[in-house]
Amino acid sequence: MLELGKYAGAVLSSWGVTLGLIGLLVAVSWVQARRVKAALDAAEARRKGGA
């Protein structure tokens, strides 16, 4: 493991927060992509059904 000395807590907590925020961003993006895909699928279904 890296030798971080007296800054170990700050460095490791910064890494933890950063990884947590990246994970949150990925999760939010994934949920939003699923919603948009569902909306587009519904719009296409309406278009095909009405035409």
Buried (B, 14 or more C-beta within 10 A) or exposed (E): EEEEEEEEEEEEEEEEEEEEEEEEEEEEEEEEEEEEEEEEEEEEEEEEEEE
